[in-house]
Amino acid sequence: MRIDLLNGSTLAFVGDAVLSLYVREYLVNKGLTKTKELQEYSVRFVRAQAQAEYVQYLIQNGFLTEEEHKVYLRGRNHKSDTKAKNTDIVTYRHATGFEALIGHLHLHHEQARLDELFNLMIVFVENEDIQQ
């Protein structure tokens, strides 16, 4: 498989699953066990708005490499057959770009970078919760 030839939507498909697993493992390791509580807390990480805000934070603060930024743009700009369900199209595309980046890193077995970005996301999301 030539990972670099996969379209942004396919990378996002993989990235969505990877991110979901990261979030679920984090929440269980945090000690959350009730299904309703797990679902409510996971939404803070996996909803399009949170992903879009986080990826913009990464870009604005120079956390992405040039290659990572290109992958993000490939995911963001890919014409998709799916539509945004609970958000506007711009937010949805930013989130798709972020998921494409996660999928790309996973398929390239860049575990340390995935861990780094996810740990930073935890801090970002939890600080957002405190500020609200």
C-alpha positions as CSV (number, residue, x, y, z in Angstrom):
1,M,0.0,0.0,0.0
2,R,1.3,3.4,-0.9
3,I,0.2,5.6,2.0
4,D,1.1,8.8,0.3
5,L,-1.3,8.0,-2.5
6,L,-4.3,7.7,-0.3
7,N,-6.8,10.5,-0.5
8,G,-7.6,12.8,2.4
9,S,-10.9,11.1,3.1
10,T,-9.4,7.7,3.4
11,L,-6.7,9.0,5.8
12,A,-9.4,10.7,7.8
13,F,-11.4,7.5,8.0
14,V,-8.4,5.8,9.6
15,G,-7.6,8.8,11.7
16,D,-11.1,8.9,13.1
17,A,-10.8,5.4,14.4
18,V,-7.3,6.0,15.8
19,L,-8.3,9.1,17.6
20,S,-11.4,7.4,19.0
21,L,-9.3,4.6,20.4
22,Y,-6.8,7.1,22.0
23,V,-9.6,8.9,23.7
24,R,-11.3,5.8,24.9
25,E,-8.1,4.4,26.4
26,Y,-7.3,7.8,28.0
27,L,-10.7,8.0,29.6
28,V,-10.6,4.4,30.9
29,N,-7.1,4.9,32.3
30,K,-8.4,8.1,33.9
31,G,-10.8,5.9,35.9
32,L,-14.1,6.7,34.1
33,T,-16.2,3.5,33.9
34,K,-19.8,4.6,33.5
35,T,-21.0,4.4,29.8
36,K,-22.8,7.7,29.9
37,E,-19.9,9.5,31.5
38,L,-17.5,8.0,29.0
39,Q,-19.6,9.1,26.1
40,E,-20.2,12.6,27.4
41,Y,-16.5,13.1,28.1
42,S,-15.3,11.6,24.8
43,V,-17.4,14.1,22.8
44,R,-15.1,16.8,24.1
45,F,-12.3,15.3,22.1
46,V,-14.0,13.8,19.0
47,R,-16.5,16.4,18.0
48,A,-15.6,18.4,14.9
49,Q,-15.5,21.8,16.7
50,A,-12.9,20.5,19.2
51,Q,-10.7,19.0,16.5
52,A,-10.9,22.1,14.3
53,E,-10.0,24.4,17.2
54,Y,-7.1,22.1,18.2
55,V,-5.6,21.8,14.7
56,Q,-5.8,25.6,14.4
57,Y,-4.0,25.9,17.7
58,L,-1.3,23.5,16.4
59,I,-0.9,25.5,13.1
60,Q,-0.9,28.9,14.8
61,N,1.8,27.8,17.3
62,G,4.0,26.0,14.7
63,F,3.6,22.5,16.1
64,L,3.2,20.8,12.7
65,T,6.0,20.0,10.5
66,E,5.8,21.1,6.8
67,E,4.9,17.5,5.8
68,E,2.2,17.3,8.5
69,H,0.7,20.6,7.4
70,K,0.6,19.3,3.8
71,V,-1.2,16.1,4.9
72,Y,-3.7,18.2,7.0
73,L,-4.4,20.4,3.9
74,R,-4.8,17.3,1.8
75,G,-7.5,16.1,4.2
76,R,-9.1,19.5,4.6
77,N,-9.3,20.2,0.9
78,H,-10.5,16.7,-0.2
79,K,-13.9,16.8,-1.8
80,S,-15.9,14.4,0.3
81,D,-19.2,12.6,-0.4
82,T,-20.1,12.9,3.3
83,K,-21.7,16.0,4.8
84,A,-21.3,17.7,8.1
85,K,-24.0,16.6,10.5
86,N,-23.8,18.8,13.5
87,T,-21.5,21.6,12.4
88,D,-20.7,24.0,9.6
89,I,-18.7,22.9,6.5
90,V,-15.6,24.9,7.4
91,T,-15.3,23.3,10.8
92,Y,-16.0,19.9,9.4
93,R,-13.2,20.3,6.8
94,H,-10.7,21.4,9.4
95,A,-11.6,18.4,11.6
96,T,-11.3,16.1,8.5
97,G,-7.8,17.5,7.9
98,F,-6.9,16.8,11.5
99,E,-8.2,13.2,11.2
100,A,-6.3,12.8,8.0
101,L,-3.1,13.8,9.8
102,I,-3.8,11.3,12.5
103,G,-4.4,8.6,10.0
104,H,-1.2,9.4,8.1
105,L,0.9,9.3,11.2
106,H,-0.7,6.0,12.3
107,L,-0.2,4.3,8.9
108,H,3.5,5.5,8.9
109,H,3.8,4.0,12.4
110,E,4.8,7.3,13.9
111,Q,3.7,6.3,17.4
112,A,5.8,8.8,19.3
113,R,4.4,11.7,17.3
114,L,0.9,10.4,17.7
115,D,1.5,10.2,21.5
116,E,2.9,13.7,21.5
117,L,0.0,15.3,19.6
118,F,-2.6,13.4,21.7
119,N,-1.0,14.4,25.0
120,L,-1.0,18.0,23.9
121,M,-4.6,17.6,22.8
122,I,-5.5,16.4,26.4
123,V,-4.0,19.6,27.8
124,F,-5.7,21.7,25.2
125,V,-9.2,20.1,25.7
126,E,-9.0,20.1,29.5
127,N,-7.9,23.7,29.5
128,E,-10.8,24.6,27.3
129,D,-13.1,22.9,29.8
130,I,-11.7,24.9,32.6
131,Q,-12.1,28.2,30.7
132,Q,-15.8,27.6,30.0
